[in-house]
Amino acid sequence: MLKRQAIIMLTATVLSATAFAQSWPTKPIRLVVPFPAGGGTDIIARDVANKVSENTKWAFVIDNKPGSGGNIGIDNVAKSPADGYSLVLGQTSNLAINPSLYTKLPYDPAKDLTPISMVASSPLVIVVAPESPLKSMNDVVAAAKAKPGEVTFATSGNGTVAHLATELFQNQAGVKLMHVPYKGAAQGINDVMGGRVQMYVSSVPTLIGHIRNGKLRPLAVTSAKRTDDLPQTPTVEESGYRNFEAITWFGVLGPAGLPKDVSARLNDEINKALTSADLRKRLNDQGAEVAGSTAEQFANYIREETAKWGRVVKESGAKID
């Protein structure tokens, strides 16, 4: 009798979950962007959500929740009901770097989130003012060796991918640069243009507009190969630093315990959207490359990146309370 009741209960649960997945969604899906509106992450989120909505007629609401290096937005979704109506577009810093960087993180990416799919990736680009005497990464190294700790580079904050990628470069090149962290990109970019800081490091989507209008000049990209958006810009590896790669990647996640059928539907529709020529072009125009995946591939990639950046954080000594 007990065995029969257990089977009945299990069958009912499965049928209920299946019925839920088939009827879902019945209301707008909230996609949290853990950074301000108008930035690279926000643009990618809106482009992907719009294409999925166009294909499925699902309604999406973009909810910008910036702060604490993206932790506030990620934590908000991690603590939301696992019903498929709260998702987040996470990226390298808040999923793979912050667990090692912050002494007290309010969420555990490995336990509190359900990876659904990667959507895009982008190299970082190192830029200077057009009139800067620095013409290559070799010039940066020579200047840093001549004046250790005096060559400055700016980023949008301590512990960001840009900051730690430059720490990784310093380790490989055997030089010491001075980090100038800003709260966001705008002021740092202006200070590089004005000559108050020598270099700025950020994702291609953040800087591509300034590069195209001639206000900033790129020295190198941090991907393993050149990017189509900046075909004349060499990689850091081409400058003599073998196996150097540091990219920003973006992916959609939900809270832990997200129903598998819902996760699978989201993965299918996101990857379908990523095959469309117009979305690929929109992302490419922003300096990002399409990077779809299965949920399992995305989860494995997050684990690999967490281990990689954990080592860089440890070697750099960076910490945020």
N, C-alpha and C positions, 0 to 999 in steps of 0.2 A: 504493500500500500504506500509506504513512504517513498519507495523508488518510483512508483507510478506518479505520485504527486510531484516529485522532483522533476520528472520528465515533462509533466504538464506545465510546471512553472517555467522551466527552461524554454520550452516551445513558445509559451506566451511571451516571454521576454524577447526572444528572437523575432517573433512576428511583430511585436510592438516596435522594436528598433527598426525593422525593415519598413514598416508602415510609416514611421517617422521620417526615415530617409527619403522615401518616395514622395511624401508630401512636402518636405523641406525644399526650399524656403517658402514660408508664408508671409514673411515681412522683410523689411530691408536688412541687409547684412552690414554690420558696422566694421569697417576696416580701419584700424588704428594705425596712424603714422606717428612714431615716437620722436618726431622732429618737427620744426615749424613748417608752415605752408610755404611753398615756393622753392624749397630746397630739392636736391637730387632725389632723395628718398620719396618725398611727397609727389614729385612729378611722375616717377615710376609707378607709384601706387595708383595714382589717378588714371594713368594710361592703361595699366593692366585691368583695373576695375571697370573702366569704360568699355574695353573690348569684351570682357566676360559678360558684362551687362548687355551689350549689343547682341552677343550670340545667344544668350539664354533668357533675356528679359528680366533677369534678377535685378533688384534694386540694391545699390551700395551707397553707404554714407561714409565719407572720409572723415575721420575724427582725429585731428592733430592734437597729440598730447606730448609736447616736448619737455625736456628737462632731465637733468642728472645723467647725461650721456645716453639718453634713450631708455633709461631704466624705468621711468615713470610709465611710459606707454606700454612697455613689455609687461610690467608688473600688473597693470590694469587688466590686460587680457588674460594673464596667467590666473588671475583671481576672478575672472568672469565665468558664468555658467558654460559648461561644455555642450552647448546646444547648436553650435554652428552659426550663431548670430554675432559673435565677437571674434574677429581675426586681427592679426597684426602683421605688418610688413617689417620684419626684423632684418638686421644686417650684421656685418662682421663684428662691429664694436660691441653692440649690446648682447650678442649671442655667444661670441667666442673670446672676446677680450675682457669684458667687464667681470666675468666670474673670477679671474685672477687679479684684476686691477683693484676692485673694490673690496675692502675688508668686510663690509656687511652689505651683501646684495639681497634685496627682498624676494628674489625668485631664483630658482635653479633651472636653467634652460633645459637640462637633461631630464628633469623630473616634472616640471610644471607646465610644459608646452608640448603640443603635438605638431611636429614638422609636417607640412603638407606638400610644398613644392618650392624649389628655387625658381626665381623668375629672371634674374639678370645679374651680371657682374660688370665691374668697371675697374680698370687700372687707376692708380693714382698718377698724378702728373706733377712734376717739380717745375715751378715757374719762377721767373725773375722779371724785373722791369725791362722794357725794351732796350734801354740804354745801359744795362748792367754789363760790367766787364766779364762776368761769368758766362762763358759760351758753352760749357759742357760740364759733366760731372767730374771730369778730370781737373777742370779749373777749380771746382768747388773743393776737391781734395787738396790741391796745391795751396789754395788760399787758407784752408783749415790747418794745414801743416805749418804754414808760415806764421799763422796767428791762432794757436789753439784756443778754442772756446769763444772766439770773437766773431766768427761767421754765423749769422743768424738765420734761422728758418722759423716760419710761423705756421701754425695749424689752428684748427677750430677748437682745440682744447687738449688738456692732458689726457693721455691714455687713448686717444682716438687712433684709428688705423693709420692715419697720416703720421702722427707722432711716433708710434711704435715702428712703422716702416722705416722712418728716418733713423731711429735708434738701431734698427737692424742694419741699415746701410753704414752707419758709423762704426759698428762692430766689425763689419767686413772690410771697410776701408782703413780702419785703424786711425780714425780722426775723432776730434771732439768739436761738435757744433753747439751753438746756444739756441735752445728752444724758447720761442716766444708764443705761449698759448693765448688764444683769444676765445671769447664766448660767442661762437658763430664765425661765419666766414667773411662777412661784409667788411668789418673794420680791418681785419688782417690783410685782405686783398687791397684795400685802399692804402694801407701803410707800405705794402710792397710797391705799389704804383708810385707812391710818393717818396720812395727811397729810404724810409725809416726802418724797414726790415729788408734783408737781402733776398730771401726766397720764401715762397709759400708752397705748401704741399697739401693737396686735396684731391678728391675724385675728379675724373674728367668731366662728368656732368656739371659739377660746380664751377669749373673754370673754362670750359670750352668756349662759352660766349665771349669772355674777355680775351681769349687767345685769338679767336677769329676776327675780333675787331682791332687787334693789334695793341691792346693795352697791356698784355702780358706775353712773355716769350717762354716757350717750353724748353727745358733742358733734357728731360728724360721721362719716360713712363715706366711704371714699376711692374708691368706684366711680363710674362715669359716671352711674348712676341709683340711686335708693334701693333698698335690699334689702328683700325681703318679711319678713325676720325683724325688722327695725327700721324699720317704715314711717313712723314719726314722726320719725326721725332724718334730718336733711338731709345732702346730699352736700357735700364741700368746695367743689365747683363752685358749688353753690347759695349758698355763703357769699361768692361773688364772685371765685373763682379759676378762670377759664375753662379748659376742656379738661384739668382735673386728673383724673387717673385713676392709681391704683396698687393693683393687686390681687395676691393670692397665688393661684397656680394650681398644680394638681397633675396629674401624668401618669405613666403606666407606661412604662418603658423596659427594654431588655435590653442585653446587651453588643453591641459592634460585630460585624457578621458573622452576626447572628441569621438563620437560614433564613427566606426570605420567606414560605414557606407557614405556618410556625409563627407569625410575626409577624401574618400575615393572620388566622389562626384566633383568636389572642389579641385582635386588634382587633375582630373580629366579635363575639366573646363578651362583651367588655367593653362595647361599645356596645349590645348586646342587653340586658345587665344594667342599663345606665343608663336604659333606657326603662321599666323596671318602676316602678309607682307606689309600692311600698313602699320601694324604695331611694331614689327621689327624695325621698320624705318624710323618710327617715332623714337624708339629707344636708342637706335644708332645715332640719330640726330642729337640726342642728349649725351652722347659719349658712352652709352651703356650697350652691352651685348646680351642677347637673349641667352638664358641658361636654364631651360626647363629640366625637370628631374622627376623621378619617382619619390614618394615619401621616404622610402628606405635610403635611397641615395642621398637625399638631403640630410637625413638624420646622421648618416655615416660621415658626411662632409663636415657637419657641425662639430662632431667629435674630433675629427682630424685637425680642424682649424683651432679648436679650443686647446688642444695639446701644443700646437705650433706656437700660438700667441702666448700661451702660458709660459713657455720657455723664454720668449722675448721679454715679457713683463718681468720675469725673475731676474734676467740678466741686466735689464735696464734699471731695476730698483724702483720702478714706478709704482706708486700706491695712491689710492684716493680713499679717504675715510667717509 
